[in-house]
Amino acid sequence: MLQYRKIQIEPSQFGQSGAKEYLPQLLALSRDWAEEKTCPAYYANEEADFLDKDIYIALEGDTIVAYAYGEIRELTEATSYNQIGEKAFDLEELYVVPAWRKRGVGKELYRFLEEQIRDQVDVIGVTAVSYQYEKLLCLYIDELGFDFKYAQLAKRTKGW
C-alpha cells in the first residue's frame, strides 16, 4: 500500500537527515522523465528546482513512485476564472514512474495534494504539456475535475 506525504527540502537541511534523503530520488526521477521525451522542452530538474517547494510524494516503502510540486502565489491579474488578490497553487510537475502508471497513483497523489492545500488557495492551475495531450486532458478534466480555460497552440513555419 502506498503512502502519500508532503515534504519540503530547505537549503538548511543539507548535511542533515530528514526530507533531504528524498532529493537524490527526486533528481533521478526527473532525469528519467526527461529521458522519456514525452514532454516538449522538459529538462531534468536540478537541486535548486526542489528547494523551498511543497513536494508531494507517493511512497512504496522508502521509494518514491510519484511526485508533484508547485507553489502558492497571490494573483496580480484578473482572468475569466480568478480575481486579483486570490491565492493560486500552480502545479508545476506531476510525474509517475512508468511501472506505476494506470493504477490511479497520479490521481491519488493529486487528491492528496489538493486536500493539503484546499484551505490555503482559491484556485489550482496547471499548465499541462505532453505529446500525449489527449491522456493529459482526460486526467485533468475528466478524472480530476479541472475546467478547460484556454490552450496555446504553436506552429513553426521557419527554421526547424
TIFIMAR-720481 format. One record per residue (C-alpha): residue number from 1; residue in three letters; chain; x, y, z. Coordinates in Angstrom, 1 decimal. Layout:
! residues N
+-----+-----+----+--------+--------+--------+
!   i !  aa ! ch !     xx !     yy !     zz !
+-----+-----+----+--------+--------+--------+
! NUM ! Ala !  A !      X !      Y !      Z !
...
+-----+-----+----+--------+--------+--------+
***
This chain:
! residues 160
+-----+-----+----+--------+--------+--------+
!   i !  aa ! ch !     xx !     yy !     zz !
+-----+-----+----+--------+--------+--------+
!   1 ! Met !  A !    0.0 !    0.0 !    0.0 !
!   2 ! Leu !  A !    1.3 !    3.4 !   -1.0 !
!   3 ! Gln !  A !    1.8 !    6.2 !    1.5 !
!   4 ! Tyr !  A !    1.4 !    9.9 !    0.5 !
!   5 ! Arg !  A !    3.4 !   12.5 !    2.2 !
!   6 ! Lys !  A !    4.2 !   16.2 !    1.9 !
!   7 ! Ile !  A !    7.8 !   17.2 !    2.2 !
!   8 ! Gln !  A !    9.9 !   20.4 !    1.8 !
!   9 ! Ile !  A !   13.6 !   20.4 !    1.1 !
!  10 ! Glu !  A !   15.1 !   23.5 !    2.6 !
!  11 ! Pro !  A !   18.7 !   24.6 !    2.0 !
!  12 ! Ser !  A !   19.4 !   24.4 !    5.7 !
!  13 ! Gln !  A !   18.7 !   20.7 !    5.6 !
!  14 ! Phe !  A !   21.8 !   19.9 !    3.6 !
!  15 ! Gly !  A !   24.0 !   17.7 !    5.8 !
!  16 ! Gln !  A !   21.1 !   16.7 !    8.0 !
!  17 ! Ser !  A !   18.7 !   13.8 !    7.8 !
!  18 ! Gly !  A !   15.0 !   14.3 !    7.0 !
!  19 ! Ala !  A !   13.4 !   15.3 !    3.8 !
!  20 ! Lys !  A !   16.8 !   15.7 !    2.1 !
!  21 ! Glu !  A !   17.0 !   11.9 !    1.9 !
!  22 ! Tyr !  A !   14.5 !   12.1 !   -0.9 !
!  23 ! Leu !  A !   16.4 !   14.6 !   -3.0 !
!  24 ! Pro !  A !   18.5 !   12.0 !   -4.9 !
!  25 ! Gln !  A !   15.4 !   10.1 !   -5.8 !
!  26 ! Leu !  A !   13.6 !   13.2 !   -7.0 !
!  27 ! Leu !  A !   16.5 !   14.2 !   -9.2 !
!  28 ! Ala !  A !   16.7 !   10.7 !  -10.6 !
!  29 ! Leu !  A !   13.0 !   10.6 !  -11.4 !
!  30 ! Ser !  A !   13.2 !   14.0 !  -13.1 !
!  31 ! Arg !  A !   16.1 !   12.7 !  -15.2 !
!  32 ! Asp !  A !   14.1 !    9.6 !  -16.1 !
!  33 ! Trp !  A !   11.1 !   11.8 !  -17.1 !
!  34 ! Ala !  A !   13.4 !   13.9 !  -19.3 !
!  35 ! Glu !  A !   14.8 !   10.8 !  -21.0 !
!  36 ! Glu !  A !   11.2 !    9.6 !  -21.8 !
!  37 ! Lys !  A !   10.9 !   12.6 !  -24.1 !
!  38 ! Thr !  A !    7.1 !   12.7 !  -23.6 !
!  39 ! Cys !  A !    7.0 !   16.5 !  -22.9 !
!  40 ! Pro !  A !    8.3 !   19.1 !  -25.3 !
!  41 ! Ala !  A !   11.1 !   21.2 !  -23.8 !
!  42 ! Tyr !  A !   11.2 !   19.3 !  -20.5 !
!  43 ! Tyr !  A !   14.6 !   19.3 !  -18.9 !
!  44 ! Ala !  A !   15.6 !   17.4 !  -15.8 !
!  45 ! Asn !  A !   15.5 !   19.4 !  -12.6 !
!  46 ! Glu !  A !   18.4 !   20.5 !  -10.6 !
!  47 ! Glu !  A !   18.6 !   20.6 !   -6.8 !
!  48 ! Ala !  A !   17.6 !   24.2 !   -6.7 !
!  49 ! Asp !  A !   14.3 !   23.4 !   -8.5 !
!  50 ! Phe !  A !   13.2 !   21.3 !   -5.5 !
!  51 ! Leu !  A !   14.3 !   23.7 !   -2.7 !
!  52 ! Asp !  A !   11.7 !   25.5 !   -0.7 !
!  53 ! Lys !  A !    8.8 !   24.0 !   -2.7 !
!  54 ! Asp !  A !    5.9 !   21.9 !   -1.3 !
!  55 ! Ile !  A !    6.6 !   18.5 !   -2.7 !
!  56 ! Tyr !  A !    4.0 !   15.7 !   -2.6 !
!  57 ! Ile !  A !    5.3 !   12.2 !   -2.9 !
!  58 ! Ala !  A !    3.8 !    8.7 !   -3.2 !
!  59 ! Leu !  A !    6.0 !    6.1 !   -1.5 !
!  60 ! Glu !  A !    6.3 !    2.4 !   -1.6 !
!  61 ! Gly !  A !    8.3 !    1.8 !    1.5 !
!  62 ! Asp !  A !   11.2 !    4.3 !    1.2 !
!  63 ! Thr !  A !   11.0 !    4.5 !   -2.6 !
!  64 ! Ile !  A !    9.3 !    7.4 !   -4.4 !
!  65 ! Val !  A !    7.0 !    6.2 !   -7.2 !
!  66 ! Ala !  A !    5.4 !    9.5 !   -8.0 !
!  67 ! Tyr !  A !    5.9 !   13.2 !   -7.1 !
!  68 ! Ala !  A !    4.2 !   16.5 !   -7.7 !
!  69 ! Tyr !  A !    5.2 !   20.0 !   -6.7 !
!  70 ! Gly !  A !    4.2 !   23.6 !   -7.2 !
!  71 ! Glu !  A !    3.9 !   27.0 !   -5.5 !
!  72 ! Ile !  A !    1.3 !   29.1 !   -4.0 !
!  73 ! Arg !  A !    1.2 !   32.7 !   -5.2 !
!  74 ! Glu !  A !   -1.1 !   35.7 !   -5.0 !
!  75 ! Leu !  A !   -2.7 !   36.6 !   -8.3 !
!  76 ! Thr !  A !   -2.0 !   40.1 !   -9.6 !
!  77 ! Glu !  A !   -4.2 !   39.9 !  -12.7 !
!  78 ! Ala !  A !   -7.9 !   39.0 !  -13.1 !
!  79 ! Thr !  A !   -8.9 !   36.5 !  -15.7 !
!  80 ! Ser !  A !  -12.2 !   34.7 !  -16.6 !
!  81 ! Tyr !  A !  -11.6 !   32.3 !  -13.6 !
!  82 ! Asn !  A !   -9.9 !   34.4 !  -10.9 !
!  83 ! Gln !  A !   -9.7 !   37.8 !   -9.2 !
!  84 ! Ile !  A !   -6.8 !   39.9 !   -8.2 !
!  85 ! Gly !  A !   -5.6 !   39.0 !   -4.7 !
!  86 ! Glu !  A !   -6.8 !   35.4 !   -4.8 !
!  87 ! Lys !  A !   -4.3 !   32.7 !   -3.9 !
!  88 ! Ala !  A !   -3.4 !   30.2 !   -6.6 !
!  89 ! Phe !  A !   -1.5 !   27.0 !   -6.5 !
!  90 ! Asp !  A !    0.5 !   26.5 !   -9.7 !
!  91 ! Leu !  A !    1.0 !   22.7 !  -10.2 !
!  92 ! Glu !  A !    4.4 !   22.6 !  -11.9 !
!  93 ! Glu !  A !    5.0 !   18.9 !  -12.2 !
!  94 ! Leu !  A !    3.2 !   15.6 !  -11.6 !
!  95 ! Tyr !  A !    5.2 !   12.5 !  -12.5 !
!  96 ! Val !  A !    4.5 !    8.8 !  -12.0 !
!  97 ! Val !  A !    7.1 !    6.1 !  -12.5 !
!  98 ! Pro !  A !    6.1 !    4.1 !  -15.7 !
!  99 ! Ala !  A !    5.7 !    0.8 !  -13.8 !
! 100 ! Trp !  A !    3.1 !    2.6 !  -11.5 !
! 101 ! Arg !  A !    1.1 !    4.2 !  -14.3 !
! 102 ! Lys !  A !   -2.5 !    3.3 !  -15.0 !
! 103 ! Arg !  A !   -3.0 !    2.3 !  -11.3 !
! 104 ! Gly !  A !   -4.5 !    5.6 !  -10.1 !
! 105 ! Val !  A !   -1.3 !    6.7 !   -8.4 !
! 106 ! Gly !  A !   -1.3 !   10.1 !  -10.1 !
! 107 ! Lys !  A !   -4.9 !   10.7 !   -9.3 !
! 108 ! Glu !  A !   -4.5 !    9.8 !   -5.7 !
! 109 ! Leu !  A !   -1.3 !   11.9 !   -5.3 !
! 110 ! Tyr !  A !   -3.2 !   14.9 !   -6.8 !
! 111 ! Arg !  A !   -6.1 !   14.3 !   -4.5 !
! 112 ! Phe !  A !   -3.7 !   14.2 !   -1.5 !
! 113 ! Leu !  A !   -2.1 !   17.4 !   -2.7 !
! 114 ! Glu !  A !   -5.5 !   19.1 !   -3.1 !
! 115 ! Glu !  A !   -6.6 !   18.1 !    0.3 !
! 116 ! Gln !  A !   -3.4 !   19.5 !    1.8 !
! 117 ! Ile !  A !   -3.8 !   23.0 !    0.1 !
! 118 ! Arg !  A !   -7.6 !   23.3 !   -0.1 !
! 119 ! Asp !  A !   -7.9 !   25.8 !    2.7 !
! 120 ! Gln !  A !   -4.9 !   27.9 !    1.5 !
! 121 ! Val !  A !   -5.9 !   28.6 !   -2.1 !
! 122 ! Asp !  A !   -8.8 !   29.8 !   -4.2 !
! 123 ! Val !  A !   -7.8 !   28.1 !   -7.4 !
! 124 ! Ile !  A !   -5.4 !   25.4 !   -8.6 !
! 125 ! Gly !  A !   -3.8 !   25.8 !  -12.0 !
! 126 ! Val !  A !   -1.8 !   23.6 !  -14.2 !
! 127 ! Thr !  A !    0.0 !   24.1 !  -17.5 !
! 128 ! Ala !  A !    0.0 !   20.7 !  -18.9 !
! 129 ! Val !  A !    2.5 !   19.9 !  -21.6 !
! 130 ! Ser !  A !    2.8 !   16.5 !  -23.3 !
! 131 ! Tyr !  A !    2.9 !   14.9 !  -26.7 !
! 132 ! Gln !  A !    0.2 !   12.7 !  -25.2 !
! 133 ! Tyr !  A !   -2.2 !   15.6 !  -24.7 !
! 134 ! Glu !  A !   -5.3 !   13.5 !  -25.0 !
! 135 ! Lys !  A !   -4.4 !   11.5 !  -22.0 !
! 136 ! Leu !  A !   -3.4 !   14.7 !  -20.1 !
! 137 ! Leu !  A !   -6.8 !   16.3 !  -20.8 !
! 138 ! Cys !  A !   -8.6 !   13.2 !  -19.8 !
! 139 ! Leu !  A !   -6.7 !   13.0 !  -16.5 !
! 140 ! Tyr !  A !   -7.1 !   16.7 !  -15.6 !
! 141 ! Ile !  A !  -10.6 !   17.4 !  -16.9 !
! 142 ! Asp !  A !  -12.5 !   14.1 !  -16.8 !
! 143 ! Glu !  A !  -10.9 !   12.4 !  -13.8 !
! 144 ! Leu !  A !   -9.7 !   15.3 !  -11.6 !
! 145 ! Gly !  A !  -12.5 !   17.9 !  -12.3 !
! 146 ! Phe !  A !  -10.4 !   20.7 !  -13.8 !
! 147 ! Asp !  A !  -12.1 !   23.2 !  -16.2 !
! 148 ! Phe !  A !  -10.6 !   23.8 !  -19.6 !
! 149 ! Lys !  A !   -9.9 !   27.5 !  -19.8 !
! 150 ! Tyr !  A !   -7.5 !   28.0 !  -22.7 !
! 151 ! Ala !  A !   -5.0 !   26.4 !  -25.0 !
! 152 ! Gln !  A !   -1.9 !   27.8 !  -26.6 !
! 153 ! Leu !  A !   -1.0 !   26.2 !  -29.8 !
! 154 ! Ala !  A !    2.0 !   26.9 !  -32.0 !
! 155 ! Lys !  A !    3.1 !   26.0 !  -35.5 !
! 156 ! Arg !  A !    6.7 !   26.7 !  -36.5 !
! 157 ! Thr !  A !    6.9 !   28.0 !  -40.1 !
! 158 ! Lys !  A !   10.7 !   28.5 !  -40.4 !
! 159 ! Gly !  A !   14.0 !   27.3 !  -39.1 !
! 160 ! Trp !  A !   13.1 !   23.9 !  -37.7 !
+-----+-----+----+--------+--------+--------+
***
